[in-house]
Amino acid sequence: MNDYKKATYCGNDCIYLDCDDDQPCWGQVEVVEEEYNEDYSYCWWVYVCEGHIDIHDGMGTYIPKPIED
């Protein structure tokens, strides 16, 4: 299966990288949303890996890396 892969476009890491040793990042990192400051004068993209996508989407569940055959 995929190892951890930084975002293809810019090489950014998952926002959860190094947050929890029991929930390591894995898979492709992708942009999942765009956030803005209070007056919308500045925005930034939020990057999340395959293992943390549900945590970020509010589902609250880490997706373990699939076991390779």
Residue pairs with C-beta under 8 A, 6 or more apart in sequence:
1 26
1 27
1 65
1 66
1 67
1 68
2 26
2 27
2 28
2 50
3 26
4 14
4 24
4 25
4 26
4 27
4 29
4 49
5 27
5 28
5 29
6 12
6 13
6 29
7 13
7 28
7 29
7 30
7 31
7 47
8 28
9 31
12 29
12 45
12 47
13 25
13 29
13 47
14 25
14 29
14 47
14 48
14 49
14 51
14 52
15 46
15 47
15 48
15 52
15 56
16 23
16 25
16 48
16 49
16 52
16 55
16 56
17 25
17 49
23 51
23 52
23 55
23 62
24 51
24 65
25 49
25 51
25 52
26 49
26 50
26 51
26 65
27 49
27 50
27 51
27 65
28 49
28 50
29 47
29 48
29 49
30 47
30 48
31 45
31 46
31 47
32 46
32 47
32 48
32 53
32 56
32 57
33 45
33 46
33 56
34 43
34 44
34 45
34 46
35 43
35 44
35 45
35 46
36 42
36 43
37 43
46 56
48 55
48 56
50 63
51 62
51 63
51 64
51 65
52 62
52 63
53 63
54 60
54 61
54 62
54 63
55 61
55 62
